[in-house]
Amino acid sequence: MTLSEAQAYCTTVTKQSGSNFYYSFLFLPRARRDAMDTVYAFCREVDSAVDDAPAGSNPHETLQQWRRELAAVYDGSPTFPVTISLAEHVRRLEIPRDYFEELLAGVEMDLTTTRYATFEELYRYCYRVASVVGLICLKIFGTTSPLAQDYAVNLGVAFQLTNILRDLGADADRDRIYLPQEDLARFGYREEALLARTYSPQFFDLMQFESNRARRFYDKARSLSDQLPPGDRRALTVAEIMRGVYGRILDRIDASKYRVFGPRISLAPSYRIAIAAGVWLRSFFL
């Protein structure tokens, strides 16, 4: 497969995903958009290896294949469409291999860990599957301030906590409970009730607590953004679009009174585009 064919494959994966991220990528220059499409496609396919593994497959072995491909990205000849494209971008942008190793370790946690005793344990998972993606994106965006790294870490945790609240029911169907066990105990909401998708006053209090925690990470990211030099703030326009989108999703979770066991809470494409356009236009006045 040629490099251009590999890039086209990654772009197609991203476009067909319908992800919230796709609409933000549209506001990037072509070279950076190509890099983002490739990183997204890598994350998507690695995640699918665990969450959507074909019947009869061995997700552990599939992740090992991805590790071998990642090694080939940095010091060999990759053979997967995604890694062929990724090799070019990591070379050009000097993206550390450790970031991708952390991401694979985070995805692998879903094969071995279905409960988290404390928020400290959950934070480690969120960092691996979300914050490191933000750190990778900083290389694509071209930020220079060290504060941008703290921004990316906090925003990644906020995104992942929002996803956890939104997907509580779907994760329970996989026998995964990401909400810390210490929090369930604190509010008197039993694990069995969650697995049975039971609403109760205890559930409402628990979810309000978790939502407030996510908002603190959003607020920290916003505070750090305000401290960045104008050039970095403009470079982070795509991240700010995503903060706008995911922040609205958390608003809707709150507004629904945490009715997350029904249809998945989401935003219409037109609404996501409107958020993206608004953030993009404001970036010109930084």
N, C-alpha and C positions, 0 to 999 in steps of 0.2 A: 504494500500500500504506500502510495506517495504521501508526502507531507500535506499537500493540499487536499488529498482525499481523506486523510485522517482528520484534518481540521473541519472539513465539511461534515464528517460523521459526528464530531463533537457538537457542532452547531445544530445539527438536526436533533440530537439527543436533548439538548437544552430547549430548543424551540418546542418540541413535542411534549416536553414535561408539563407545560402549563404552570410552571413554578412561579411563585412571587418574584423570584430573582430575575427571571427572563426579562420582565418589563423594565427593570432597572438597568440591565446591560445595554439596552437600546440607546442609552444616552452616552455611551462610551465611544471614543475614537476606535476605528476598526481594529488596530493591533491589540489594544487592551481588551476590546470586546472578544476577540478571538481567544485571548488568554483566559478570560473569565469563562467563556463557553467550555473551554477544555478542562479547567479546574472543576467546574460544575459537573461536567460529564464524568470525570473521575470519581467525584464524591457520590454521584448518583449510582454509578455501576458498582462501586464498592459496597454501598449501602444495600443495594438490591441483592448482592451476593448473600447477604444475611437475612434481610426481611422478606425477600421474594425468591428465595432459593427454590429451584425446580425440584419436583418430587424425585427422590432418589439421589440427589446431589449431596455432597459433603461440604457444607459452608466453611468448615475449618480448612479443608484442602484448597477450596477456592480462594480464601484469603491468603494462603501461602503462595498460590500462583500470583496473586496481586503483589505480594512482597517481592517475589522474584522479578516481576515486571518493573517494580519500582527501582530495584537495584539496577536493572538494565537501563532505566531512564538516565541514571547518573553515571554508569560506567560500563554500559554494554549496548546491546542492540534490541530495543523493545519490539514486541511483535503485536501487541493489542492496538487497535486503532487509537484508543484514548492515550495510551502511553507513548505511541509514536508522536502524536501531537504534543503531549506534555513535555517530552524531552527537549523539543525546540524552545518552548517557553521557559522552562527552568534554566536552560543554558543562557538565554538572553537576559532574563530578569534576575538570575542568581538567587533562586528560591531555595532555601535550605531543605535538604532531604529530611531532616529531623521533623519538620512540620508534617510531612506526609506519613512518616512512621508513627507519629502520635495519633494522626487521624485513623490509621489502620488499627492501632491499639484500642482506640475508642470504639470503633465499629465491632471489634472482636469482643468487647465487654458485653455486647448484647447476646453473645453466644454463651457466656459464662455467668452473667450476673442478671438476676431478675428482680432483686430487691436492693434497696440502699438504706442502710441503717441510719445514716446521718446526712445532713446537707453537705458536709465536708466531702463525703464520698461521692455524692451526686455532682458536686462542683467539679470534681476531677473528670467525671464523664463529660459534663457540659464543655469543659475546656478542651477536651480531646476532639469531640465531634463537631464543635461549633467555633470556639475561640481560635483554634489553630487555623481554621479556614479563613477567619478574619485576618490573621497574621500573614497568611499566604496572599490574601488580596491586597494587603498594604504594599507588597512588592510589585504587584500589578499597577496599583494606583500611583506609586512613586512618591509616597509621603517621606518626609525627612525628620520630623520631630519624634523624639522618643515617647512623647505623650500619646502619639497615635497608636502605639502598641497597647497601652493601657485602655485606650478607647476601644480597640478591636476586641480585647479580651472581655471587657464588660458587656459590650454589645452582643458578642457571641453567646455569652451566658444568658442574657436577656432573651435572645431569640429562642434558645433551646428550652428555657423555662416556659416560654409562651407555647411552643410546640407541645411540650409535655402536658400542659393544662388542656390544650385543645384536643389532644389525641388520647386522653385518659381512657376512654372506652375501647378504642382500637388496640391500645397497648395491653389493656386487661385481657382482651381476647387472645393475646399471645402469652398470657400469664406473666406480663411485665408490669411492675408497679414502680414508677420512677419517684413518686412522692416519698420523701424520707419516712422511714418507719417511726422515727422519733416525733414527726409531725402528726402522723395518724394517731399515735398514742396521746399526744398533747391535747388533741381535740376530741378524743373519744370516738373516732371513726374507725371501725374495724376493717381489716383487709377483706374479709368476706363480703362486707357491704359494698366495697368498691368493685370487686369482681362480679357482684350481682347487679351492678349499675344502680345502686340505691341512692336516691336523694334524701337528705335529712338536714335538720338544723346544724348537726355536727359537720356534715359535708360542706354546707354553705360557709361555715366559719373557717374550715380548713382551706377551702379554695380562696376565700378572701385573703387569708394569710399568705398563701402561695402567690397570689396575684400581686399583692403589695411587695413581696420580695422581688418579683420580676421587675416591677416598676422602679425599685431602687437601683437596679442595674441599668435600666434605661436612663434614669436620672443621672447616674454617674457618668455614663457615656456622653450624655448631652453636656454635662458640665465640662468634661474633658475636651469635647469638640469646641466649646466656646473659648478654651484656652489656647487652641492651636493657631499657628500663623495662617493668614488668609490663603496662602498657596496650598497648604495641607487641607484646609477646610474645603476648598474647591475640589481637590483631588478625591476627597471622601464623599462627593455628591452621591455616588451610587450607594454607599453605605447609609447615608442619611435618607435616601429614598426607602431603603429597606427598614430603617428605623421607623419611618412614617407608616409603612405598610403593616409591620408587625405590631407597632403600637396601637393601630386601629383594630387589629385582630384582638388584642388583649382588651381593648375597650368593649368590643362586642361580646367577649366572654363575660366580662363584668355585667354588661347590660342584660345579658340573657339570664342573669342570676345563676350562672355556672351550669346551664343546661347543656353539658358537653357530651352526654350519652346519646344524643340524637344525631341529626345530620351534622356533618363537619362544618364548623363555623369558618367562613371564608369571606373574601371580598370579590365583588364582580370585577372582571378585567377592566371595564371602563373606569371603575373607581380607582383601581391600582394605577392605571395610566394617568389619571388626574392627579393622584398624589405625586407620582414620579415627575410629571410636568411642573407641578408647583414647586417642588424642591429644586429641580433643575433651574428654573427661572430665578429663584431666590439666590442661587449660587453666583449669579452674575453681579450681585450687589455686595459681595463679601469684600 
